[in-house]
Amino acid sequence: MANEWRRSTWGEEISLEYGKGLRGYKDAKGPCRVYGSNGPVGWTTKPLTDGPGVILGRKGAYRGVEYSKKSFFVIDTAYYVKPKTELDMRWIYYAIQHYKLGEINDGSPIPSTTRAAVYVRELDVPLHHEQRAIAHILGSLDDKIELNQRMNETLEAMAQALFKSWFSDFDPVIDNALAAGNTIPEELQARAALRESLGDARKPLPDALRNLFPSEFVTTEEMGRIPKRWKVVPAEKALNINPRVQLKKNTIVPFVDMKALPISGFSITEVSQKAYSGGAKFNNGDVLLARITPCLENGKTGIVDFLDGDEVGFGSTEFIVFRGSGSITTPFVACLSRLTSFREHCIQSMVGSSGRQRVQNACFSNYYLAVPPDNDLLNNFDRLVRGNFDKITEQTAQNRTLTQLRDNLLPKLLSGEMRIPDAEKLVEAVA
């Protein structure tokens, strides 16, 4: 630690301000993020305080630390930070992580972080210009991670939109039917009217692709109207569910816990090494879906794209593992796992005691897919979106490297063990 750093207590440096009650934030839209004890929980139109700012969880088993560049709202399960001295706000964010303020417990039945327990803790405070430099180094890594995540979200949304259009809404079939003057089934007329209203914005597919779709619909008992000549296939036949994977006990392999599954997108960024003792086993290209409440409702789903070759990994016993079959490949399976109707079907199948309900594998026998009669269309879908998923894998791998570097640098910079120039060289080398 540098000689000019001063010894202090958190109570001398900051004030922890209580959040406030707020209704409707989960379903609201607005420019301001709403934060609770374990992170972002919704949106609102009016902030509680200006940004940049730091949020510290107050109640619950997991009390996170968040940094917001913009103005934000904090509900009553969390604090927001007000500096009492000249402190860089982003440095405060990293300092709170370093000193593990979110892990302080008051011993009550509901784990809580109290102001009194935080204020007496000691810390070392660098000069303001060093705070800014430390925050800039760590913040540049977090900013790059966030940028990669946003890019991944865009790539995922593009693939998801194409999947829904082709295999759920059947837009190309509707377009072909409109062009041919064929009758549109009553239940699809609203969708057809929407397609017509797009005018020139409804760009036709290239002829080679357009001709792979029929221009008529037929009625099926299982799904109602589907494209002519397409097959109705239950999910349990179209997918390989919980495929058999060999892995010996006590073998140390990559491990994914429930916390690592994202609630949006597919990128699994936290992978550790652990001796296998039981749980869901998987290979590269498999899709993991949380089977237990509330993880499924929250959206926890991920693609396994971090293993080498035929390497095997494992994870929580509460994962369902999906694998494609034939021309149904990982992108198709991943997009299906995010389809609203599929997820709602899984949720409706859940049974068990309150708070411990689980998806039943039997539900995949009566969720049906409309599948083209040959592989050309499925192969073309894979061709069009495969690049998106390859880029997602690349950027997720980069985020793992950046996260590891940030986590290695944080304690060294916050304790003064590593000086600014040395850290800058490390970041430059990785970048």
TIMI-719691 format. One line per field, with one value per residue (C-alpha): residue number from 0; y, x, z; residue in one letter. Coordinates in Angstrom, 2 decimals, padded with zeros to 5 digits, always signed. Layout:
k: [NUM / ...]
yy: [Y / ...]
xx: [X / ...]
zz: [Z / ...]
r: [a / ...]
# end
This chain:
k: [0 / 1 / 2 / 3 / 4 / 5 / 6 / 7 / 8 / 9 / 10 / 11 / 12 / 13 / 14 / 15 / 16 / 17 / 18 / 19 / 20 / 21 / 22 / 23 / 24 / 25 / 26 / 27 / 28 / 29 / 30 / 31 / 32 / 33 / 34 / 35 / 36 / 37 / 38 / 39 / 40 / 41 / 42 / 43 / 44 / 45 / 46 / 47 / 48 / 49 / 50 / 51 / 52 / 53 / 54 / 55 / 56 / 57 / 58 / 59 / 60 / 61 / 62 / 63 / 64 / 65 / 66 / 67 / 68 / 69 / 70 / 71 / 72 / 73 / 74 / 75 / 76 / 77 / 78 / 79 / 80 / 81 / 82 / 83 / 84 / 85 / 86 / 87 / 88 / 89 / 90 / 91 / 92 / 93 / 94 / 95 / 96 / 97 / 98 / 99 / 100 / 101 / 102 / 103 / 104 / 105 / 106 / 107 / 108 / 109 / 110 / 111 / 112 / 113 / 114 / 115 / 116 / 117 / 118 / 119 / 120 / 121 / 122 / 123 / 124 / 125 / 126 / 127 / 128 / 129 / 130 / 131 / 132 / 133 / 134 / 135 / 136 / 137 / 138 / 139 / 140 / 141 / 142 / 143 / 144 / 145 / 146 / 147 / 148 / 149 / 150 / 151 / 152 / 153 / 154 / 155 / 156 / 157 / 158 / 159 / 160 / 161 / 162 / 163 / 164 / 165 / 166 / 167 / 168 / 169 / 170 / 171 / 172 / 173 / 174 / 175 / 176 / 177 / 178 / 179 / 180 / 181 / 182 / 183 / 184 / 185 / 186 / 187 / 188 / 189 / 190 / 191 / 192 / 193 / 194 / 195 / 196 / 197 / 198 / 199 / 200 / 201 / 202 / 203 / 204 / 205 / 206 / 207 / 208 / 209 / 210 / 211 / 212 / 213 / 214 / 215 / 216 / 217 / 218 / 219 / 220 / 221 / 222 / 223 / 224 / 225 / 226 / 227 / 228 / 229 / 230 / 231 / 232 / 233 / 234 / 235 / 236 / 237 / 238 / 239 / 240 / 241 / 242 / 243 / 244 / 245 / 246 / 247 / 248 / 249 / 250 / 251 / 252 / 253 / 254 / 255 / 256 / 257 / 258 / 259 / 260 / 261 / 262 / 263 / 264 / 265 / 266 / 267 / 268 / 269 / 270 / 271 / 272 / 273 / 274 / 275 / 276 / 277 / 278 / 279 / 280 / 281 / 282 / 283 / 284 / 285 / 286 / 287 / 288 / 289 / 290 / 291 / 292 / 293 / 294 / 295 / 296 / 297 / 298 / 299 / 300 / 301 / 302 / 303 / 304 / 305 / 306 / 307 / 308 / 309 / 310 / 311 / 312 / 313 / 314 / 315 / 316 / 317 / 318 / 319 / 320 / 321 / 322 / 323 / 324 / 325 / 326 / 327 / 328 / 329 / 330 / 331 / 332 / 333 / 334 / 335 / 336 / 337 / 338 / 339 / 340 / 341 / 342 / 343 / 344 / 345 / 346 / 347 / 348 / 349 / 350 / 351 / 352 / 353 / 354 / 355 / 356 / 357 / 358 / 359 / 360 / 361 / 362 / 363 / 364 / 365 / 366 / 367 / 368 / 369 / 370 / 371 / 372 / 373 / 374 / 375 / 376 / 377 / 378 / 379 / 380 / 381 / 382 / 383 / 384 / 385 / 386 / 387 / 388 / 389 / 390 / 391 / 392 / 393 / 394 / 395 / 396 / 397 / 398 / 399 / 400 / 401 / 402 / 403 / 404 / 405 / 406 / 407 / 408 / 409 / 410 / 411 / 412 / 413 / 414 / 415 / 416 / 417 / 418 / 419 / 420 / 421 / 422 / 423 / 424 / 425 / 426 / 427 / 428 / 429 / 430]
yy: [+000.00 / +003.46 / +005.66 / +008.42 / +006.19 / +007.02 / +004.63 / +005.29 / +003.66 / +003.27 / +005.40 / +008.32 / +007.96 / +007.11 / +007.13 / +004.21 / +005.58 / +003.44 / +002.72 / +003.31 / +001.22 / +001.23 / -000.47 / -001.96 / -001.79 / -005.37 / -004.68 / -000.97 / +000.67 / +003.69 / +005.02 / +004.39 / +001.06 / -000.20 / -002.11 / -004.48 / -006.48 / -008.80 / -006.51 / -005.02 / -005.86 / -003.55 / -000.07 / +003.20 / +006.67 / +008.70 / +008.03 / +008.08 / +009.54 / +010.77 / +008.66 / +007.55 / +005.59 / +002.39 / +000.03 / -002.39 / -005.16 / -004.91 / -008.05 / -011.63 / -014.56 / -012.84 / -009.12 / -007.85 / -004.73 / -002.78 / +000.27 / +002.51 / +005.14 / +006.67 / +007.91 / +005.03 / +003.89 / +001.67 / -000.26 / -000.82 / -004.04 / -002.18 / +000.87 / +003.46 / +005.16 / +008.83 / +009.82 / +012.03 / +012.81 / +013.27 / +009.75 / +008.43 / +006.65 / +003.79 / +003.28 / +002.96 / +000.20 / -001.82 / -001.05 / -002.39 / -005.61 / -005.81 / -005.33 / -007.73 / -005.44 / -007.46 / -010.52 / -008.87 / -010.56 / -009.24 / -012.72 / -012.23 / -015.00 / -013.07 / -012.32 / -008.56 / -005.98 / -003.16 / +000.30 / -000.02 / -003.16 / -001.50 / +001.84 / +000.41 / -001.53 / -000.09 / +000.60 / +002.23 / +005.22 / +006.24 / +009.81 / +010.87 / +010.66 / +007.09 / +006.21 / +007.44 / +005.47 / +002.25 / +002.75 / +003.41 / +000.20 / -002.05 / -000.11 / -000.46 / -004.23 / -004.14 / -001.81 / -004.20 / -007.12 / -005.15 / -004.20 / -007.84 / -008.79 / -006.17 / -007.36 / -010.92 / -009.84 / -008.29 / -011.40 / -013.60 / -011.41 / -011.61 / -015.42 / -015.63 / -013.39 / -015.54 / -018.75 / -017.38 / -016.05 / -019.33 / -022.04 / -020.45 / -017.63 / -019.24 / -015.81 / -017.07 / -019.45 / -016.59 / -014.43 / -017.19 / -017.70 / -013.98 / -013.87 / -016.90 / -015.61 / -018.65 / -018.62 / -017.66 / -019.71 / -017.63 / -018.04 / -016.68 / -013.77 / -011.25 / -012.24 / -012.04 / -008.54 / -007.51 / -008.90 / -007.02 / -003.79 / -003.86 / -003.06 / -002.65 / -003.37 / -006.98 / -007.97 / -011.29 / -014.04 / -014.89 / -017.27 / -020.22 / -019.85 / -018.76 / -021.86 / -024.08 / -022.89 / -023.99 / -021.55 / -023.43 / -024.61 / -027.81 / -028.55 / -030.94 / -032.30 / -031.49 / -027.97 / -026.63 / -024.94 / -025.76 / -025.47 / -028.07 / -031.20 / -030.28 / -032.92 / -032.65 / -034.02 / -034.09 / -032.37 / -035.63 / -037.06 / -033.95 / -033.42 / -035.65 / -034.87 / -035.61 / -037.60 / -040.32 / -039.06 / -041.09 / -039.53 / -041.32 / -040.26 / -037.90 / -036.88 / -033.17 / -031.47 / -028.12 / -027.42 / -025.01 / -024.14 / -022.64 / -019.13 / -019.28 / -019.79 / -016.43 / -015.14 / -013.69 / -014.79 / -018.00 / -017.05 / -019.06 / -016.92 / -018.57 / -022.03 / -023.70 / -027.02 / -029.63 / -033.36 / -035.08 / -036.49 / -036.36 / -033.94 / -033.17 / -034.17 / -032.49 / -031.99 / -028.97 / -027.79 / -028.91 / -026.45 / -026.26 / -025.32 / -024.76 / -027.13 / -025.69 / -022.68 / -019.74 / -020.28 / -021.42 / -018.53 / -016.13 / -017.42 / -019.35 / -021.03 / -021.45 / -023.02 / -025.23 / -023.76 / -023.80 / -027.46 / -028.85 / -031.44 / -034.42 / -033.09 / -033.68 / -031.18 / -031.34 / -029.07 / -028.77 / -031.67 / -029.07 / -028.75 / -030.33 / -031.00 / -030.63 / -031.78 / -031.53 / -034.50 / -034.67 / -031.31 / -029.88 / -028.25 / -026.19 / -022.83 / -024.35 / -025.93 / -022.72 / -020.61 / -023.13 / -023.00 / -019.23 / -019.45 / -018.15 / -020.98 / -023.61 / -022.03 / -021.58 / -025.24 / -026.23 / -023.96 / -025.37 / -028.90 / -028.14 / -030.14 / -030.29 / -028.38 / -024.61 / -023.10 / -026.44 / -027.17 / -028.85 / -029.42 / -033.00 / -034.65 / -036.13 / -032.67 / -032.97 / -035.72 / -033.29 / -030.16 / -030.32 / -028.84 / -028.29 / -029.61 / -029.30 / -032.56 / -032.50 / -031.05 / -028.19 / -025.59 / -026.63 / -026.58 / -023.10 / -021.85 / -023.21 / -021.59 / -018.18 / -018.04 / -020.19 / -017.14 / -015.35 / -018.20 / -018.56 / -014.85 / -015.21 / -018.07 / -016.00 / -012.97 / -015.05 / -016.66 / -013.19 / -012.14 / -015.06 / -013.92 / -010.30 / -011.33 / -013.41 / -010.54 / -008.08 / -010.43 / -010.92 / -007.21 / -005.96 / -007.11 / -006.15 / -002.63 / -002.01 / -003.13 / -001.23 / -004.47 / -003.62 / -000.19 / +001.51 / +001.28 / -002.48 / -003.06 / -000.94 / -003.09 / -006.26 / -004.87 / -003.65 / -007.08 / -008.86 / -006.26]
xx: [+000.00 / +001.29 / +002.38 / -000.04 / -003.12 / -005.09 / -006.63 / -010.31 / -013.67 / -016.61 / -018.75 / -016.35 / -016.36 / -019.93 / -023.56 / -025.83 / -029.24 / -032.39 / -034.29 / -038.04 / -041.11 / -042.22 / -045.16 / -045.36 / -041.67 / -041.49 / -043.88 / -043.17 / -041.27 / -039.06 / -035.53 / -034.52 / -033.33 / -034.84 / -032.49 / -033.22 / -031.07 / -029.66 / -029.50 / -031.75 / -035.44 / -037.32 / -037.79 / -039.48 / -039.96 / -038.62 / -035.30 / -034.78 / -031.30 / -028.90 / -026.12 / -023.46 / -024.20 / -023.61 / -026.26 / -025.65 / -028.10 / -029.59 / -031.71 / -031.68 / -029.34 / -027.59 / -026.88 / -025.26 / -023.28 / -024.22 / -022.87 / -025.18 / -023.82 / -027.28 / -029.90 / -031.72 / -034.25 / -033.59 / -036.38 / -036.47 / -034.43 / -031.22 / -029.10 / -027.57 / -024.28 / -023.65 / -019.98 / -019.02 / -015.52 / -013.96 / -014.42 / -014.70 / -018.07 / -016.82 / -013.86 / -016.42 / -018.13 / -014.93 / -013.92 / -017.24 / -016.59 / -012.99 / -014.02 / -016.97 / -019.54 / -022.31 / -021.31 / -021.80 / -024.57 / -026.34 / -027.36 / -031.10 / -033.28 / -033.31 / -029.64 / -029.13 / -026.40 / -026.86 / -025.38 / -023.93 / -022.02 / -020.67 / -019.69 / -017.20 / -015.25 / -011.86 / -010.51 / -007.54 / -008.35 / -006.00 / -005.59 / -008.41 / -006.36 / -005.38 / -009.01 / -009.87 / -007.00 / -008.00 / -011.64 / -010.60 / -008.55 / -011.21 / -014.04 / -012.55 / -012.65 / -016.25 / -017.25 / -015.81 / -017.61 / -020.87 / -020.35 / -019.80 / -022.95 / -025.01 / -023.64 / -024.53 / -028.06 / -028.43 / -027.10 / -029.40 / -032.42 / -031.76 / -031.58 / -034.65 / -036.68 / -035.85 / -036.72 / -040.07 / -040.89 / -040.13 / -041.11 / -043.77 / -045.50 / -044.90 / -044.46 / -042.87 / -045.82 / -048.26 / -046.30 / -046.34 / -050.08 / -050.75 / -048.65 / -050.47 / -053.91 / -054.55 / -057.03 / -055.57 / -056.99 / -059.16 / -056.84 / -053.93 / -055.75 / -054.66 / -051.03 / -051.58 / -053.07 / -050.02 / -047.72 / -049.65 / -049.53 / -045.74 / -045.77 / -042.26 / -040.81 / -041.96 / -038.96 / -039.43 / -036.90 / -034.51 / -036.21 / -034.03 / -035.25 / -038.81 / -039.39 / -038.56 / -041.78 / -045.23 / -048.04 / -050.84 / -051.77 / -053.33 / -055.19 / -053.72 / -055.21 / -052.17 / -051.25 / -054.10 / -052.92 / -049.38 / -047.63 / -048.68 / -046.50 / -044.78 / -044.74 / -046.02 / -043.37 / -043.44 / -040.48 / -039.33 / -038.85 / -037.33 / -034.82 / -032.53 / -033.56 / -031.07 / -028.81 / -026.64 / -023.12 / -020.36 / -018.40 / -016.61 / -017.10 / -014.46 / -013.21 / -012.37 / -014.16 / -015.85 / -018.82 / -021.77 / -024.05 / -027.52 / -026.24 / -024.15 / -027.14 / -028.20 / -031.75 / -031.52 / -029.39 / -027.39 / -023.89 / -022.56 / -019.71 / -018.92 / -017.39 / -015.35 / -013.55 / -015.02 / -014.89 / -017.97 / -020.24 / -023.59 / -025.70 / -026.62 / -023.87 / -023.38 / -021.20 / -020.46 / -023.52 / -026.03 / -028.61 / -029.26 / -032.68 / -033.49 / -036.28 / -037.06 / -039.06 / -038.35 / -035.26 / -037.30 / -039.76 / -036.81 / -035.50 / -032.37 / -031.09 / -027.64 / -025.61 / -022.62 / -019.90 / -016.85 / -015.73 / -012.85 / -013.74 / -015.45 / -014.85 / -017.68 / -018.95 / -021.62 / -023.88 / -026.84 / -029.25 / -031.93 / -030.85 / -032.64 / -030.19 / -031.41 / -029.48 / -030.42 / -030.85 / -030.00 / -030.62 / -032.04 / -028.89 / -027.87 / -029.15 / -032.60 / -032.70 / -031.49 / -034.12 / -036.83 / -035.81 / -036.44 / -039.77 / -042.57 / -045.01 / -042.36 / -041.44 / -045.09 / -045.73 / -042.83 / -044.05 / -047.58 / -046.20 / -044.45 / -045.45 / -044.24 / -044.53 / -044.68 / -041.30 / -039.83 / -041.88 / -040.13 / -040.74 / -041.79 / -040.01 / -043.34 / -044.43 / -042.21 / -044.43 / -047.30 / -045.46 / -045.42 / -043.19 / -044.01 / -040.98 / -040.26 / -040.47 / -036.79 / -033.57 / -033.02 / -034.94 / -033.42 / -029.95 / -030.54 / -031.75 / -028.57 / -026.47 / -028.08 / -027.78 / -024.69 / -022.42 / -024.41 / -023.86 / -020.17 / -019.68 / -021.55 / -019.21 / -016.16 / -017.28 / -018.36 / -014.90 / -013.37 / -015.59 / -014.36 / -010.78 / -011.62 / -013.58 / -010.68 / -008.25 / -010.56 / -011.06 / -007.28 / -006.52 / -009.26 / -007.78 / -004.26 / -005.25 / -007.59 / -004.94 / -002.09 / -000.19 / -000.03 / +000.76 / -001.20 / +001.44 / +001.87 / -001.88 / -002.18 / +000.46 / -001.44 / -004.71 / -002.98 / -001.43 / -004.79 / -006.60]
zz: [+000.00 / -000.90 / +002.01 / +001.02 / +001.34 / +004.46 / +006.94 / +007.58 / +008.31 / +005.98 / +008.28 / +007.82 / +004.04 / +002.98 / +004.00 / +003.11 / +002.15 / +002.28 / -000.92 / -001.13 / -001.91 / -005.53 / -007.23 / -010.70 / -011.52 / -012.82 / -015.69 / -016.15 / -019.00 / -018.57 / -018.84 / -015.21 / -013.87 / -010.61 / -008.29 / -005.45 / -003.08 / -005.74 / -008.77 / -011.46 / -010.97 / -013.34 / -014.77 / -013.87 / -015.32 / -012.37 / -010.60 / -006.86 / -007.24 / -009.91 / -011.39 / -011.36 / -008.23 / -006.28 / -004.93 / -002.05 / -001.21 / +002.29 / +002.79 / +001.56 / +001.10 / -001.81 / -001.47 / -004.62 / -005.48 / -008.60 / -010.38 / -012.42 / -014.78 / -015.19 / -012.72 / -011.02 / -008.41 / -005.38 / -003.68 / +000.07 / +000.08 / -000.83 / -000.07 / -002.36 / -001.49 / -000.78 / -000.37 / +002.57 / +001.24 / -002.19 / -003.59 / -007.12 / -007.33 / -009.47 / -007.13 / -004.29 / -006.28 / -006.54 / -002.94 / -001.63 / -003.53 / -002.25 / +001.38 / +000.94 / +002.52 / +000.87 / +002.91 / +006.32 / +008.32 / +011.42 / +012.62 / +012.06 / +010.51 / +007.23 / +006.40 / +006.41 / +006.06 / +008.59 / +008.38 / +011.87 / +010.87 / +007.72 / +009.22 / +011.75 / +009.09 / +008.17 / +004.69 / +002.97 / +000.78 / -002.08 / -003.30 / -005.60 / -008.80 / -007.91 / -007.24 / -010.73 / -012.28 / -010.48 / -011.47 / -015.08 / -015.34 / -013.82 / -015.44 / -018.92 / -018.50 / -017.25 / -020.09 / -022.68 / -021.02 / -021.09 / -024.77 / -025.71 / -023.80 / -025.65 / -028.99 / -028.03 / -027.16 / -030.63 / -032.36 / -030.27 / -031.01 / -034.76 / -034.66 / -032.41 / -034.73 / -037.77 / -035.90 / -034.73 / -038.21 / -039.98 / -037.50 / -035.29 / -037.18 / -040.63 / -042.23 / -045.48 / -046.02 / -045.45 / -047.90 / -050.52 / -049.99 / -050.40 / -053.58 / -055.01 / -054.05 / -051.87 / -049.02 / -045.64 / -042.73 / -040.41 / -037.42 / -039.51 / -041.13 / -038.48 / -039.09 / -042.84 / -042.50 / -040.49 / -043.18 / -045.90 / -043.90 / -043.95 / -047.65 / -049.04 / -045.61 / -046.08 / -048.15 / -049.91 / -049.37 / -052.20 / -054.65 / -053.60 / -050.00 / -050.77 / -052.88 / -049.91 / -048.23 / -049.44 / -050.22 / -048.44 / -044.95 / -043.70 / -040.45 / -037.87 / -034.69 / -032.59 / -033.76 / -035.85 / -039.06 / -040.22 / -043.61 / -046.16 / -046.26 / -042.96 / -040.22 / -036.66 / -034.30 / -030.47 / -028.85 / -027.28 / -030.80 / -032.38 / -029.58 / -027.59 / -023.99 / -021.21 / -023.57 / -022.08 / -021.35 / -019.73 / -016.87 / -014.06 / -010.46 / -009.01 / -012.47 / -012.38 / -015.26 / -016.07 / -013.79 / -014.19 / -011.29 / -011.48 / -010.81 / -013.98 / -016.29 / -017.79 / -017.47 / -020.99 / -023.89 / -023.85 / -022.65 / -019.71 / -018.40 / -015.05 / -015.42 / -012.66 / -012.26 / -009.93 / -009.23 / -010.65 / -007.95 / -009.74 / -011.73 / -015.34 / -017.80 / -021.15 / -024.22 / -026.38 / -028.29 / -025.66 / -024.33 / -020.58 / -019.22 / -015.55 / -014.51 / -011.06 / -009.93 / -009.94 / -012.13 / -015.14 / -014.85 / -014.57 / -017.90 / -016.94 / -020.12 / -021.65 / -024.46 / -023.67 / -025.91 / -023.61 / -023.74 / -025.81 / -028.44 / -026.83 / -023.30 / -020.83 / -018.29 / -015.61 / -013.63 / -011.33 / -010.94 / -011.74 / -015.38 / -018.33 / -021.16 / -024.76 / -027.83 / -031.48 / -033.76 / -037.46 / -039.13 / -035.90 / -034.62 / -031.58 / -032.95 / -033.57 / -030.10 / -028.44 / -030.20 / -029.34 / -025.66 / -025.69 / -027.54 / -025.31 / -026.08 / -025.28 / -021.96 / -020.98 / -021.74 / -019.48 / -016.69 / -016.87 / -016.46 / -013.16 / -010.11 / -006.53 / -003.28 / -003.30 / -004.07 / -005.23 / -008.34 / -011.26 / -014.96 / -015.76 / -018.70 / -019.74 / -020.92 / -023.99 / -025.36 / -025.95 / -027.06 / -030.85 / -033.53 / -037.19 / -039.08 / -042.84 / -044.82 / -045.81 / -044.41 / -046.87 / -044.89 / -041.54 / -043.09 / -044.48 / -041.10 / -039.51 / -042.24 / -041.75 / -037.96 / -037.30 / -037.66 / -034.94 / -032.51 / -033.42 / -032.71 / -029.41 / -028.44 / -029.36 / -027.38 / -024.40 / -024.30 / -024.41 / -021.52 / -019.45 / -020.02 / -019.21 / -016.10 / -014.83 / -015.38 / -013.62 / -010.68 / -010.39 / -010.58 / -008.25 / -004.90 / -005.94 / -006.98 / -004.05 / -001.55 / -003.21 / -003.89 / -007.60 / -008.94 / -011.71 / -014.50 / -013.98 / -014.15 / -017.29 / -019.00 / -018.14 / -019.49 / -022.65 / -023.23 / -022.94 / -025.06]
r: [m / a / n / e / w / r / r / s / t / w / g / e / e / i / s / l / e / y / g / k / g / l / r / g / y / k / d / a / k / g / p / c / r / v / y / g / s / n / g / p / v / g / w / t / t / k / p / l / t / d / g / p / g / v / i / l / g / r / k / g / a / y / r / g / v / e / y / s / k / k / s / f / f / v / i / d / t / a / y / y / v / k / p / k / t / e / l / d / m / r / w / i / y / y / a / i / q / h / y / k / l / g / e / i / n / d / g / s / p / i / p / s / t / t / r / a / a / v / y / v / r / e / l / d / v / p / l / h / h / e / q / r / a / i / a / h / i / l / g / s / l / d / d / k / i / e / l / n / q / r / m / n / e / t / l / e / a / m / a / q / a / l / f / k / s / w / f / s / d / f / d / p / v / i / d / n / a / l / a / a / g / n / t / i / p / e / e / l / q / a / r / a / a / l / r / e / s / l / g / d / a / r / k / p / l / p / d / a / l / r / n / l / f / p / s / e / f / v / t / t / e / e / m / g / r / i / p / k / r / w / k / v / v / p / a / e / k / a / l / n / i / n / p / r / v / q / l / k / k / n / t / i / v / p / f / v / d / m / k / a / l / p / i / s / g / f / s / i / t / e / v / s / q / k / a / y / s / g / g / a / k / f / n / n / g / d / v / l / l / a / r / i / t / p / c / l / e / n / g / k / t / g / i / v / d / f / l / d / g / d / e / v / g / f / g / s / t / e / f / i / v / f / r / g / s / g / s / i / t / t / p / f / v / a / c / l / s / r / l / t / s / f / r / e / h / c / i / q / s / m / v / g / s / s / g / r / q / r / v / q / n / a / c / f / s / n / y / y / l / a / v / p / p / d / n / d / l / l / n / n / f / d / r / l / v / r / g / n / f / d / k / i / t / e / q / t / a / q / n / r / t / l / t / q / l / r / d / n / l / l / p / k / l / l / s / g / e / m / r / i / p / d / a / e / k / l / v / e / a / v / a]
# end
